[in-house]
């Protein structure tokens, strides 16, 4: 043919068909054209098949290469070449890399050795190292493990350390040529299977124990709930009997709204200089209006829109209750007119007194005293702080909540002024100051002014919040944040523009009130005031309802963050036993006094000792109180399994302190926002101590350091620390007239007839001498 083939048969050769088609194409005619098209179709099909293969082949090769590479990377040459062991090694190492394996990379090889997945020599090395580690810096170590460690450290034979496994042959750690001891080199598979079977048994037993423990906890919780319901039912029955029967408004009638006159003086004149002005132009503001463009005729509606029906009243009038740590409902009784006067900050007010000020970002209102708790009501404390606390409503969530600031001038109920320093940085007309939030402060080389300290405190409050959230402790602490506001004092009219601390609103009544004072008197229908029913049993049963896990979290939070002012006023509790800790601004071991951790949750602290023994015993010559303060039920030792936390931390908290223990000051500041080197170093040191010693030993070492600091540097006055008394977890009822519970006693309470110092001198010396021995 023209293409060089001697013969052509249709369908046998694509080239032949192509050549034939080329030849026939010149001959023309329908048959010729059909044969040409047929030959081209055969060629195109084969071309497509070859093209697909040429494209797919490299991808398949690449995938095979990647799979081979992955196998090489994941293959652990130290682990036996068994599917089970290789898979187990990969899972353990992945968990360690993600930080979900307790013990990290060290635990990987320990687990592999226990399951028989390592070679004989390496398994022996791992066992000897692990045995040597036991007892050093660990809690709950058996005497056998301690003895093995002594064998490793102390015994010598022929210049070689004896193996902790055999105790009579050289260790592979000191003599690499020594034959591994204590390992059946011919039966590793048998050992592996036995270990695997035991692992299954352990998992089953652990699950059974967990289920039994959970069922026991549920049963105990139901018993506590029934006890609280019963005591509340008795209290409600006594309350209705006292007021003369159950009615719809019985409680409201029995507890009229608390009305406290403003401590600020009346204005010198009856009218404001201006009915309406801008915030920047006014010297003082009787009332704030949020929007610049609000219709001045509807300014009162703007106020009511923000506060809602709960706070509804005529515009320009203010509440008469004084500030407190908790908010319940607003006082809607007949209000008194806002007291206004010149600005109370160090910068004098410039400009007229305005009845209403446009351009505020936040409207403040006074918090109420009374908090209802079952059939009772307690009136919350004013508190000793010079900071002012208000309810705040703004156009944005960032400026709505509970607002706290020391930058307003504050007065006692009798009108006397608090001793306060100024937040002003010399800016005329305002009390606040804009602070460089990115600047770091070294308190060792810098002595900040009051307004700088205030800004540092704001940054520390934000860091405390970040720390609580990162460590899984946010359940027991109110959420807090900082915000920039333009507002005015609701009673004095003083303006403020600057940064303040916001907190979420926490429900409940101060723990201090319900454990140290009787409820408010009950007002009968004839106007007489009588004592309420006894609340002692209800309070006791409420505190027993508190979740033990949250008590442990509270103790961990106060220690890791170095809280110096955790008295019971700074804990709000509800009738169901839920609680929140507030006012966390004296942190990192530095409040108005330095401290290790001053919290009534923590034994050995000043707040705990006063709750346990009474102030007259701790700071005086009186014997310890035998009528127990119910705050002792919140001693964390009453809630931790076996009475101690040790190294058994909540999972998220454990990961958090592991990270902190390995961090430096700079990385900790970047992650949590600590404003000073000292606060970052403080938390890192606490984390290192917790990971090395466990909770109890870390706490004792911190308290010992605080005591030694006070001894060697008398000018550095800190909160006192004490020897730990035995916990009082099970109290005994004391009954009065009518067989009613009137109090509780503790069999473990001291019966010494003198003050604390006279009673506990020797025990204190022994306790802190023992603390000195902690590594």
Helices and strands as residue ranges (DSSP letters): H 14-25, H 30-74, H 83-98, H 104-114, H 120-133, H 143-154, E 156-157, E 160-161, H 188-243, H 250-254, E 274-278, E 284-285, E 288-289, G 296-298, H 299-307, G 309-311, E 317-318, E 336-337, E 353-358, E 362-366, E 370-373, E 376-379, E 388-394, G 397-399, E 401-405, H 450-470, G 474-476, E 480-488, E 495-503, E 509-510, H 511-516, E 522-523, E 529-530, H 536-544, H 548-560, G 568-570, E 571-573, E 579-581, H 606-613, H 615-618, G 630-634, G 636-638, G 641-643, H 651-662, H 665-672, H 677-693, H 695-712, E 732-735, G 737-739, E 741-745, H 756-759, H 761-772
